Amino acid sequence: MLYFLPSPLKGALSFICYVANTIALTSPLILLSLVKFILPFRPCTAILDKLIIGIATLWISINGMNSKVFSNIEWDVRGLDRLRKKDWYLVISNHQSWVDILVLQKVLNKKVPFLKFFLKKELIWVPFLGLAWWALDFPFMKRYSKKFIEANPHLAGKDLESTKKACEKFKKIPVSVMNFVEGTRFTREKQSRQNSPFTHLLTPKAGGIAFVLGSMGEYLSKIINVTIAYPGKTPSFWDFISGKVKRVIVDIEVTPVDPGLAGDYFGNAEFKEEFCTWLNRLWQEKDKKLGQLLSPPDDQLPN
């Protein structure tokens, strides 16, 4: 292991490995996706989907090895024992940094069906990765502000149409649908601007997961509620690859999907209120848990 190298050198070498891994495995992945586009027949697409997901899983595994070589991270992961690869999951998590995605991929890789993230449409232009996400059928969402919708009412509901199309694809094989419920990364500035009632979290956005549960309620068997904590400070991507992250805590709770969570969130005001109450209660518990995870152990408290 190369822990002894200076942080800038570790970061540079690790970054080169990430780029090389991405270029090497994205190329065959995109080629197979083009074959799938040309031959859209169910027997062909079923085989090609397995190959594409296999390549993506290998990419995540190599990234994990990369991290292990350059970073001496203490991984405190709790609750993995209740996960299975043949279930359909809705995965929700707090969101603080781009590192969260690497953490979730590393911890859940080969433990659950391949993670599918809802991504901002602009991310399709990220070199290599954008095409890889497209090949893996990641749903790209176009978010419209309230003011923009008021000025362009004909675009109302377009983002929900994208979600619905994505959910139809997710019904074919077991999948883990990933959603950062806060909609953006946590910062103190955003917390203040939102007037968030939580200490460590932004206000959760219920519409996305309500729509997923309403569209896939009969398929999704469990909810994976992930809480990610970085004792010390929230790391940047550079912090992560240059060996500056010393400890990551990942707490996983698995609960069955309550049939009462599947309903018409956008057309039924009573159901919407009940759903928001459920999600806010979940977020209150997560906020309390984050406070506990980020508190120093008793033996490190000053006398």
C-alpha positions as CSV (number, residue, x, y, z in Angstrom):
1,M,0.0,0.0,0.0
2,L,1.2,3.5,-0.8
3,Y,0.1,5.4,2.3
4,F,3.6,6.7,2.8
5,L,3.5,8.9,-0.3
6,P,2.9,12.7,0.0
7,S,-0.8,13.6,-0.3
8,P,-0.4,15.5,-3.7
9,L,1.4,12.5,-5.3
10,K,-1.2,10.0,-3.9
11,G,-4.0,12.2,-5.3
12,A,-2.3,12.5,-8.7
13,L,-1.6,8.8,-9.1
14,S,-5.1,7.8,-7.8
15,F,-6.7,10.3,-10.2
16,I,-4.8,8.8,-13.1
17,C,-6.0,5.3,-12.1
18,Y,-9.6,6.5,-11.9
19,V,-9.3,8.0,-15.4
20,A,-7.6,5.0,-16.9
21,N,-10.2,2.6,-15.4
22,T,-13.0,4.8,-16.7
23,I,-11.7,5.1,-20.2
24,A,-10.8,1.4,-20.4
25,L,-14.2,0.1,-19.3
26,T,-16.4,2.8,-20.7
27,S,-15.4,2.0,-24.3
28,P,-16.8,-1.6,-24.3
29,L,-19.8,-0.5,-22.3
30,I,-20.8,2.1,-24.8
31,L,-20.1,-0.4,-27.7
32,L,-22.5,-2.9,-26.1
33,S,-25.1,-0.3,-25.5
34,L,-25.0,0.6,-29.2
35,V,-25.5,-3.0,-30.1
36,K,-28.5,-3.0,-27.7
37,F,-29.9,0.0,-29.6
38,I,-29.5,-1.7,-33.0
39,L,-31.0,-5.0,-31.7
40,P,-33.8,-4.0,-29.4
41,F,-35.1,-7.5,-29.0
42,R,-35.9,-8.9,-25.5
43,P,-33.6,-12.0,-25.7
44,C,-30.7,-9.8,-26.9
45,T,-31.2,-6.9,-24.6
46,A,-31.5,-9.2,-21.6
47,I,-28.0,-10.7,-22.3
48,L,-26.5,-7.3,-23.1
49,D,-27.9,-5.7,-20.0
50,K,-26.1,-8.3,-17.9
51,L,-22.9,-7.7,-19.7
52,I,-23.2,-3.9,-19.4
53,I,-23.9,-4.2,-15.6
54,G,-21.1,-6.6,-15.2
55,I,-18.7,-4.1,-16.8
56,A,-20.0,-1.3,-14.5
57,T,-19.7,-3.6,-11.5
58,L,-16.0,-4.3,-12.4
59,W,-15.4,-0.5,-12.8
60,I,-16.7,0.0,-9.2
61,S,-14.6,-2.9,-7.9
62,I,-11.4,-1.5,-9.5
63,N,-12.2,2.0,-8.0
64,G,-12.5,0.3,-4.6
65,M,-9.1,-1.3,-5.1
66,N,-7.7,2.1,-6.1
67,S,-9.0,3.7,-2.9
68,K,-7.5,0.9,-0.8
69,V,-4.0,1.3,-2.4
70,F,-3.8,5.1,-1.8
71,S,-6.0,5.7,1.2
72,N,-5.9,4.2,4.7
73,I,-9.6,4.7,5.5
74,E,-11.4,3.1,8.5
75,W,-14.7,1.9,7.1
76,D,-17.3,1.7,9.8
77,V,-20.3,0.1,8.0
78,R,-23.4,-1.1,9.8
79,G,-26.4,-3.1,8.6
80,L,-25.0,-4.8,5.5
81,D,-26.2,-8.3,6.6
82,R,-29.8,-7.7,5.7
83,L,-29.2,-7.0,2.0
84,R,-29.9,-9.3,-0.9
85,K,-29.0,-9.2,-4.6
86,K,-32.4,-10.4,-5.9
87,D,-34.7,-7.7,-4.3
88,W,-35.9,-4.4,-5.8
89,Y,-34.8,-1.5,-3.5
90,L,-35.4,2.2,-3.1
91,V,-32.1,3.6,-1.7
92,I,-32.3,7.0,0.0
93,S,-29.4,8.9,1.7
94,N,-28.3,12.2,3.0
95,H,-26.0,14.1,0.6
96,Q,-22.9,16.1,1.5
97,S,-20.3,15.6,-1.2
98,W,-19.6,13.9,-4.5
99,V,-17.7,11.4,-2.4
100,D,-21.1,10.1,-1.2
101,I,-21.5,8.4,-4.6
102,L,-18.2,6.6,-4.4
103,V,-19.0,5.6,-0.8
104,L,-22.4,4.2,-1.7
105,Q,-21.0,2.3,-4.7
106,K,-18.2,0.8,-2.7
107,V,-20.3,-0.2,0.2
108,L,-23.3,-1.6,-1.8
109,N,-21.4,-3.1,-4.7
110,K,-22.4,-6.8,-5.2
111,K,-24.6,-6.6,-2.1
112,V,-27.7,-5.2,-3.9
113,P,-28.7,-4.9,-7.5
114,F,-26.7,-2.3,-9.4
115,L,-27.4,1.3,-8.2
116,K,-29.3,3.5,-10.7
117,F,-29.1,7.2,-9.9
118,F,-31.4,10.0,-11.0
119,L,-29.0,12.6,-12.5
120,K,-29.3,16.2,-13.7
121,K,-29.6,16.3,-17.5
122,E,-26.4,18.4,-17.7
123,L,-24.3,15.6,-16.4
124,I,-24.7,13.6,-19.6
125,W,-21.9,15.9,-21.0
126,V,-19.3,14.7,-18.4
127,P,-16.5,13.1,-20.5
128,F,-16.9,9.3,-20.7
129,L,-19.0,9.0,-17.6
130,G,-22.0,10.8,-19.2
131,L,-22.1,8.2,-22.0
132,A,-21.6,5.4,-19.5
133,W,-24.5,6.6,-17.4
134,W,-26.6,6.8,-20.6
135,A,-25.6,3.2,-21.5
136,L,-26.6,2.0,-18.1
137,D,-30.1,3.6,-18.4
138,F,-29.5,6.1,-15.7
139,P,-32.5,8.5,-15.9
140,F,-31.5,12.1,-16.7
141,M,-33.8,14.6,-15.1
142,K,-34.5,18.2,-16.4
143,R,-35.3,20.2,-13.3
144,Y,-37.5,23.3,-13.9
145,S,-37.8,26.1,-11.3
146,K,-41.3,27.2,-10.2
147,K,-40.7,30.6,-11.9
148,F,-39.7,28.9,-15.2
149,I,-42.8,26.7,-15.1
150,E,-45.0,29.7,-14.6
151,A,-43.5,31.3,-17.6
152,N,-43.6,28.1,-19.6
153,P,-46.7,26.1,-18.4
154,H,-46.5,23.7,-21.3
155,L,-43.4,22.1,-19.6
156,A,-45.2,21.3,-16.4
157,G,-44.8,17.7,-15.5
158,K,-42.0,16.9,-18.0
159,D,-39.6,15.9,-15.2
160,L,-42.2,13.5,-14.0
161,E,-42.6,12.0,-17.4
162,S,-38.8,11.3,-17.4
163,T,-39.2,9.6,-14.0
164,K,-42.1,7.4,-15.3
165,K,-40.1,6.3,-18.3
166,A,-37.2,5.4,-16.2
167,C,-39.3,3.4,-13.8
168,E,-40.8,1.4,-16.6
169,K,-37.2,0.2,-17.5
170,F,-36.5,-0.6,-13.9
171,K,-39.3,-3.2,-13.8
172,K,-37.5,-5.6,-16.1
173,I,-34.7,-6.8,-13.7
174,P,-33.9,-6.3,-10.0
175,V,-32.6,-2.8,-9.5
176,S,-31.7,-0.4,-6.7
177,V,-33.2,3.0,-7.4
178,M,-31.0,5.6,-5.7
179,N,-32.3,9.0,-4.6
180,F,-30.7,11.8,-2.7
181,V,-33.8,13.1,-1.1
182,E,-32.5,16.6,-0.3
183,G,-32.0,17.2,-4.0
184,T,-28.6,18.8,-3.6
185,R,-25.5,18.6,-1.4
186,F,-25.7,19.9,2.2
187,T,-24.0,23.2,3.0
188,R,-24.5,25.6,5.9
189,E,-25.4,28.3,3.4
190,K,-28.1,26.2,1.8
191,Q,-29.4,25.2,5.2
192,S,-29.7,28.8,6.2
193,R,-31.3,29.8,2.9
194,Q,-33.9,27.0,3.3
195,N,-34.4,27.8,7.0
196,S,-34.1,24.0,7.4
197,P,-35.4,22.7,10.7
198,F,-32.6,20.1,10.8
199,T,-29.1,20.5,12.3
200,H,-27.2,18.3,9.8
201,L,-29.7,18.0,6.9
202,L,-31.5,20.0,4.3
203,T,-35.3,19.8,4.0
204,P,-36.2,16.6,2.1
205,K,-38.0,16.7,-1.2
206,A,-40.8,14.2,-1.3
207,G,-42.0,14.3,-4.9
208,G,-39.3,12.2,-6.5
209,I,-39.4,9.2,-4.2
210,A,-43.2,9.4,-3.9
211,F,-43.4,9.1,-7.7
212,V,-41.0,6.1,-7.7
213,L,-43.0,4.4,-5.0
214,G,-46.3,5.1,-6.8
215,S,-44.9,3.8,-10.1
216,M,-43.1,0.8,-8.8
217,G,-44.9,0.0,-5.5
218,E,-45.6,-3.6,-6.6
219,Y,-41.9,-4.2,-7.5
220,L,-40.0,-2.4,-4.7
221,S,-39.8,-4.7,-1.8
222,K,-37.6,-2.7,0.7
223,I,-36.3,0.7,1.4
224,I,-32.6,1.1,2.2
225,N,-32.1,4.2,4.4
226,V,-28.4,5.1,4.4
227,T,-26.8,7.7,6.7
228,I,-23.3,8.7,5.7
229,A,-21.1,10.5,8.3
230,Y,-17.6,11.9,7.9
231,P,-16.1,12.6,11.3
232,G,-14.0,15.8,11.2
233,K,-15.1,17.5,8.0
234,T,-17.0,16.8,4.8
235,P,-14.3,15.7,2.3
236,S,-14.0,16.8,-1.3
237,F,-13.2,14.4,-4.1
238,W,-9.5,15.5,-3.9
239,D,-9.5,14.8,-0.1
240,F,-10.8,11.3,-0.8
241,I,-8.3,10.3,-3.5
242,S,-5.3,11.9,-1.8
243,G,-5.6,10.0,1.4
244,K,-6.9,12.8,3.6
245,V,-10.1,10.9,4.7
246,K,-9.4,8.8,7.7
247,R,-12.8,7.5,8.7
248,V,-16.2,7.0,7.0
249,I,-19.3,5.8,8.8
250,V,-22.2,4.3,6.8
251,D,-25.3,3.3,8.7
252,I,-27.8,1.2,6.8
253,E,-31.4,0.5,7.9
254,V,-33.6,-1.8,5.8
255,T,-37.4,-1.6,6.1
256,P,-40.2,-3.2,4.1
257,V,-42.1,-0.9,1.7
258,D,-45.3,0.1,3.4
259,P,-48.2,-0.3,0.9
260,G,-49.6,2.9,2.3
261,L,-46.6,4.8,0.7
262,A,-47.9,4.1,-2.8
263,G,-50.5,6.6,-3.8
264,D,-51.3,9.7,-5.9
265,Y,-48.9,12.2,-4.4
266,F,-49.7,14.9,-7.0
267,G,-53.4,14.4,-7.2
268,N,-54.4,13.6,-3.6
269,A,-53.8,16.3,-1.1
270,E,-54.5,14.1,1.9
271,F,-52.0,11.4,0.7
272,K,-49.4,14.1,0.0
273,E,-49.7,15.4,3.5
274,E,-49.4,11.9,5.0
275,F,-46.4,11.1,2.8
276,C,-44.6,14.3,3.7
277,T,-45.3,13.6,7.4
278,W,-43.7,10.2,7.1
279,L,-40.6,11.5,5.2
280,N,-40.1,14.4,7.7
281,R,-40.3,12.0,10.6
282,L,-37.7,9.8,8.9
283,W,-35.5,12.8,8.4
284,Q,-35.8,13.8,12.0
285,E,-34.5,10.4,13.0
286,K,-31.7,10.6,10.5
287,D,-30.7,14.1,11.8
288,K,-30.6,12.7,15.3
289,K,-28.5,9.7,14.2
290,L,-26.0,12.0,12.3
291,G,-25.6,14.0,15.5
292,Q,-24.7,10.8,17.4
293,L,-22.4,9.5,14.7
294,L,-20.5,12.8,14.4
295,S,-20.1,13.2,18.2
296,P,-16.6,12.2,19.5
297,P,-16.4,9.0,21.7
298,D,-16.6,9.5,25.4
299,D,-12.9,8.8,25.8
300,Q,-12.1,11.7,23.5
301,L,-14.1,14.3,25.3
302,P,-12.2,16.9,27.2
303,N,-12.1,16.5,31.0
